Amino acid sequence: MSPKRFHTIKPEIRVLGIDDGRFIPHSKGTVDIVGVVYRGPYFFEGVMKTKIAIDGLDATEKFALMINNSPYFGEIRVVVLDGVTFGGFNVVDIRKLFSLTGLPIISITREKPNLPQIKAALRNLSYFDLRWGVMENAGELFEVEIKPTLNPVYLHVAGILYEDAKMILKKTSTVANIPEALRVAHLIASGLT
């Protein structure tokens, strides 16, 4: 699937932000995943939820099911993830998620990932090659300044051009250097546990 081209990006573009809740590292069980839909940076429109296995291998498929079965699916124009790892090291394949949903994916982190440290941690889990392959499949890491007064953020993209992703992030971020949909998803997910 080739990247979606945004000829114009409306100020009220609908964005789905996805983050995980709190969990005990290296434990068994599941963690809550929350998706929040915002229209532009100001209008909260809805919430969706699923669960994934802590340090599991089901995040990509569970995210796709949550998104595709959402009543908001037809309105969402882009999905913004809080990184590519959820519930510890349950890694989301952003290219596969784009393929399964048809929606552009932006994975954003506030700190530059330390890949040697991540690789070492992944070696402690089963299916290292699969997990590391998904991490590598995320592609090029871009550094982006969303607000001149805040630190830059780092992102991977799938199904969207970097320039369009950067513009969407700038248009949908108000009080922080991440989109409101993602900021609110984090708050809700943290409050559930």
Summary of the structure (lengths in Angstrom):
residues: 193
radius of gyration: 15.5
end to end distance: 36.8
largest distance: 45.3
contacts: 646
relative contact order: 0.22
helix: 31%
strand: 27%
